[in-house]
Amino acid sequence: MSKVDFLVIESNEARAESILSALHFLGYHPQRGESCIAADESTQAWRAVYVGTIADTTEAERQFALLGDAAGHVPVLLASDSAWATRLTAASSPFASRIGMVEFPLRYEQLAEVMRSLYARLLGGRRGELRFVGESGPMRRVNALIRQVAPFDSSVLVLGESGTGKEMVARTIHECSPRRDKPFVAINCGAIPAELLESELFGHEKGAFTGAISARKGRFELAEGGTLFLDEIGDMSLTMQVKLLRVLQERVFERVGGTKSQRCDVRIIAATHRNLDQAIANGQFREDLFYRLSVFPLEMPALREHLDDLPVLITEFNQRLARRGLSSVRFSAGALNALHQYAWPGNVRELCNLVERLAILYPHGEIRGSDLPEKYRGRQAMEEVPGVSLLALMEGAAAPALMDAAANAGDATLLPEGGIDLKDHLADIEVGLIRQALDVTGGVVAHAAKLLRMQRTTLVEKLRKYGLQNSLAA
């Protein structure tokens, strides 16, 4: 949670504070380049870089060098009046295709949209150069393994819990391989009854069994020249394992009810959520088939092992929703913190479903901790301080109510086992109270400032800091 992932190069102190606050609010962990210590790429998972006002070009270049190899692929957030704008946006610049421009005064909504657009541009439509979404260490290793094995015809065994994206790995390997122009055919070996699986894989001749009124091609024939993905291979019966092993060894098969041997040219990628070593020990999976499939094993990490990828995954899912005509959603820092504390038994698939559900419930809205389904809130405190109500605000009693709530906070809030980002949490509480005050006063800053016992200019600065200007009265 605390690892720096967003490099900020900015000489102007006011702008630096503004961009750092906004990025924190978006769920990133930014730090100014002059404060960063150079780190080995294997321990530093950079997501992006911001380039703004530059007082010393040499110093800025030194800071930019902190990105290391990541400079070749991370998106660049660029202030429109930056001294490097011309240099980075030139047609000959390698950064031109991954730059998003921001204007000052900075607006939270604008920054969020620029980042969404940048990731959509980088993650979509690059045939033969597809990357699995994620910039964390575990996902970078997955991407590296995919790049290594894709050019070859070696069999791949993808392991991992349900919902980690094993089929997506298989499709990505296929799209990055020389077979990309040939079919990608998938079959779930655990979803088809054992007596029908043979026909599904190898096809059948007319009259081979009751109901076989015509000849039918199997998945091996349909995938000829391409890739056959055998999902949930661990659920395949021992009888079928024997037949599959023969095909993998000899590259020939016969349709059910047929006598003619057919040669096949397919690449095999298999996947399972089961522990095959244990299945072999229990006599449920053939050891010789395991070694035939596991030429190149690739294990997918559970989502709980790369929680730093939550923001970029949410961005990706928002883009998918947009392509389907649904609205996108964004998460407050408090909501993201709550999601970081969740165990994610359903992994990435569960996150995808949650984003879609919230997009339907809160179209174009910001999701706060209190908006999350109860099981995702965990032991996190609500973003609004308990005991401070709209009625108290309207009666001008916000300060006493807030003091009472704070006095009881030790009883009302439990510290999560993994700790909490206190700065983000307090910011969420502050944003919640400011929103309530603005709602009660119809967006009139002077009245809201009076309810919150602060100077009007102080409240205006906080509105700018948190990107809440749209809440003001027209």
N, C-alpha and C positions, 0 to 999 in steps of 0.2 A: 504493500500500500504506500510506503514512503519513498520508494525508489523514484528518482528523477526520470521523467520520460519525455519532457517537452523543453527543448533548449530555447531560451529567450535571449536575443541579442538586442539590447536597447540601452542607449546612453541617457535618454531623457527619464529622469526619476519618476515624474508624474505618469508618463505613458507606461513605464515599466510596472508600476504598481497597478495600473488599470488592467493591463494585459494579464499580469500574474493572477489578479483576483478573478478575472473572467474565466481564465483557463482552469483555475481551481474549481470554480463553480460548474464547469463543464465536465469535471471528473478527471482531469489530467493532473500531473504532478510536475509543474513547471519550475524552472530555476534559471536565473540569469547566468549567462555564460561566464561572466567574470567571477562568479561564486562557485562554479562547477570545478570539480577535480577530474582531470582526464581519467577515463576508465576503459578497461579492456572491453571490446565489443561483446564478449561472451557474457559480461555481467551488466551491461548497460543496454536496455531495450528502448532505444529512442523511437518515439512515435511521430514526431514532427519538430520543426524549427520555426521560430518567429524571428524575422529580421526587420528592425525598425530604424530609429534614428542612430546614425553612426558618427561618433565624434572622432574616432581614431581608426582608420581603415586597417592598419596593421594589427591592432588589438582585436578588431572584429573578425579578421581572418583567423587569428589564433583561436578565438572562441568557436568559430564555425568548424575548425578542425577537430573539435571535441566529438563531433558526430562520427568520425572515423569512416568505416565502410558504409554506415547507415546513410551518409550523404548521397549515396547513389540511388536511394529509393524512397526516402521519407518525403512527405509533402512539406511545402514551404509556405508559411503564412507571412505575407509581405505587406508592410505599411505602404500605402500608395505614394507617399512622399519620401520613401526611404532613398538614401544615396545609392543603394544597390539595385533599385528598381529597374533601371535601364540595363544594367549588367545581367541580372537574373532572368529578365523577361525577353531578352533578345532571341530571335529565331534560332540562332546557333547555340544557345545555352541549353545544357542538358537538364536544367531545372524548369524550362519553360512550360512543359506539359503537366507539371505538378505544383503550380503556384496559385494561391488564393489571395486576393487583395482585400485589405481592410482599411476602413476610413476611421479617422478620429474627429470628434469624440467617439469613443468606442461604444457600440451597442451590443448587448448580449445576444439578441436575436440574430443580428447580422453575423457575428462571429460563429455562432452555432451553425448557421446555414452555410457559411463558407467552408467550415470543416466537413460538414456532411457532403457537400458537393465535391470537395477534394478527394475524400475517400471513395465516393462513388466513381469518380473518374479513374482512380488508381486501381480499384478492385474489379472493374467491369470491362468485359469485352476484349481481353487481351489473349486471343487464342494462341495456344502454344506457349504462353508465358503466364498461365494462371498461377495465382498464389493462394494458398489457404489463408483465410482471414485470421489475422493475429500477428502482433509484433513481439510477444513475450518470448522468453527463452525456449520453452517447450514447443511453441508453434513455429519458431524459426528453425528448430531442429527438424520438425515434420516437413517443412517446406524444403529444407536442404536434402532430406532423404528422398522426397518426391522428385526433385531435380536430378538426383543421382541415378535413380532406378528407372525413370521414365523412358530414356532412349533405348533401353534394352528389353528383351522379351522374357526376362526372368519372371518366374511366378512370385507373386507378392502375397503375404498373409498379413492382413490388417487386424490388429487386436485392439480391444478397448471396450469400455462399458457401453451400454445402449445409449444412443443419443449423442455420441461424441463426433459423429460425422464420418463414419467409415465408408459409406457409399460415396460421399463427396470426395474422399481421398481417391477411391477407385476411378471416379470420373475425371478427376484432375490428372491422375497419372495417364489415363487414356488420352486426354486432350493435349498433354505435353509429349506424347509419344509419336513415332512415325506412323502409327496405326490410326491417328486421329480422324482420317477421312473415311475409315471403315466403321462398321456398327459397334456400339457399346450396348451389350445385352446383359441385363441383370435378372437374377432369379433368387428368390428367398427360399432356401432349402428347408427351412423350418416351417414354412407356411403351407407347404404342399404335402398331402398325404403320401406316405412312403410308396404305396402301390401306384401312384400316378407320377411320381418324380422321374422315374426312368423314361416315361414317354415325353415328359416336359423337356428333359435334357437331350434325349437322342432322337425324338420323333417316333412315329409309328407308321406302319403300312395299313392300307385299307383292310378291314376285317381282322386285324391283329387281336382285338378283344371286343366285347360287346359295346356297341356305341361308336366303334371306329369306322364310320361310314365312308371315310376317305383318307388318303395318305396325308400326313402332316409333318412338317419340318420341326425339329427340336431346336433348343437354344444353341447347341453347338453349330448347327447349320446356319442359323440366323446370324450368328456372330462371326461367320467365316471371314478371315482376314483382319478381324478386329479384336475386341476384348470381351471376355465372358466373366461377369462378376458373380461369384457364388457366395451370396450373403448367408449368414448363420450356418456355415458349413459344419459347425459343431453339433447341429441338430440332425444331421444326416444319418440314416440307419446304416448299420454295419454292412448289410447286403449291398446297398448302393455305394458305399465307400469302396468296396472291392471293384465294382464296375467302373467307377470314376478313376480309380488308380490305373486300371488297364488303359483307359483312354489317355491319361496323362503320360504314361510310359511309352505307348506305341503310337499315339496320335491317330488312332483309327477307332471306329465304332460302327455298330449296326443299329438301324431302327428297330423298334419293338415289332416282332413279327416278320422281320426281314432277314435275309441271308447275305446280302451284299455289304461288304465292308467299305466304309467311306473314310477317306483321309480328311483330317481337319487341321486348319492353321488358325489357331486362336491363342491369344494370351490369357492366362488364368490369373485372376485376382480373387482371393477368397477372404472372408471376414468372419469373425465370431466374437461374441462377448464372453464366451465360456473359457475356462482355464483348461486348455487342451492337454497340458502335462498331467493334470489330475484326471482328465477323461481317459487318457492313455493308461494310467495306472489302474483305473477302474474297469478297463476293458471295454470302454464305450467309444473309443476312437483308435483307428489303426495308426501305429507308429510310422509305418512306411509311407502312408498317405501324408501324415504330418510333415515328414521331411521332404516329400515331393512338393508340397504346397509352400513350405516355409523356407524357400530359397532366400527370400529377402523379407524378413519379418519387420513390420512397422507398427509400433504401438501408439495409439492415440491417447493423449492425456485427458483425464477427466477435467471438466470445466473448473472445479475447485482448485486444480493445480495451475491454472493460468488465468486467475481472476483479473489480472491487469488488462486482459483483452476485452473486458466487459464494454467499455465505451466504443471501441471499434466494431465489436460484434453488433451492438445496438444500432450503430450507424448503418452497417450492412443490412440488417433486418428492416430498418426504416426505408432503405432504398428498394428492397424487394416489395415492401408494402406499397410504396409509391407507384411501382410498375403495375401493381394490381388495382390501382385507383384508390387505395386507402390512405388515410392521413398518417403523418409521422408523429412521433412523440419524443419528448426529451425528458431526462431525469435530473432532478435537483441533486446537489451534492449529498444531501441527507439520504435520498432514495438510493443513490448509488452505493453509499456506505452500507445501507441495510442489505443490498443485494450482495455486497462483498462478504457479509457475515453468513449468508445462506449456504447450505451444503450442496445444492444443485444435484440431487439424485438422478434427474432426467437430463442433466448436462446441457449441451448447446441446444438440443431440440426443445427442452423445457424453456430455455430463455427465449427462443424464437416464438414459442406459443404465448409466453407472457407478454412480449412486446406487441404482438398482434392483438391480444385481448385488451391491453391498455390503449392501443391506438383506436379501437372501436369505442371504448368507454370515454376516453378523453382526447378526441381528435384535435390535433395541433396544440395540445396543452402541455404543461410542464407537470410531470409526475412527482409528487412529493411523497415522503415516507408514509404519510397517513393515507395516501391513495393506493398503496400497494395492497394486494390481497394479504390477509392476516398472517399466513404462514411465512411470507417473505419479509415481514417486518422484524421478526425475531425478537430479540430483547432490546432493540434500539428504541430510544425515546421518540415520541412523536415530534414532528417538526414544530408544531405549535406547543408553547409551554402550557402544561395542564393548569387549569384554574383561571386563565385569562380569556374571557369571553367577549364577544362583540357587545353584549349588554354592558359589561364593565367599561369598555372603551367609550360607548355612547354616553355613559354617565360620568365620564371623565375620571374614572377610577383605575385607569390602566396601571399607574405606577404602584399603588398599594397591592393590586392583584398580582402584579409581576413580582413584587417583593415577597408576597406570601408564597407564590409558586416556587420562587428560588429557595426560600427557607425550607420548603418541603421536598426539594429536588432530590436530596439524598435518599428519601424514602421512596420516591416515585420512579427513579431511574436506576437501572442496574447496568454496571459497566460490562460490556461484552468481554468474553474470555480473550478475544484477540485484541482488545483495546479499542480505542476510538480516536478519530482525528478531531480533537477538541475544537480546533479553529473552524473546520467545516461545520461541525455540529452547532456551534454558537452562531455561525453565520446563518444557518438554516432557521434557527429560532428568531434571529433578528429579522430575516426576510419575512417570516410568517407574521410577526407583529406589525411590521411596516405595511404589509398587504392588508391586514385587517383594519388598520387605521385609515388607509386610503379608501378602502371600501366604505367604511362608516362615514367618511367626510366627503364622499363623492369625488375623490381624487384631488381635493384642494390641499396643497402642500402645507400652507400655513396652519390650517386647522389640524392636519394630521401631526405636524411637528408639535403642536401644543399638547395633543393627547399623549404623545410619546415623550414629553418633557425634554425636548431638544430644540436647538436653534434651527430655523428654517434652512439656513445655508448648509448646516450639517446634514439635514435630511436630504437636501438636493444632491449633495455629494454621495450619499449612500445609495440614492436612487440611480445615479450614474454608475456607481461601482457595481451594483447588482443588476443593471440593465432593466430597471423597472419603470423607465420613463413612460412606457405605453399605458401605465396605470393612472396617469395624471388626467385631470379633467381637461376637456377641449377648451 
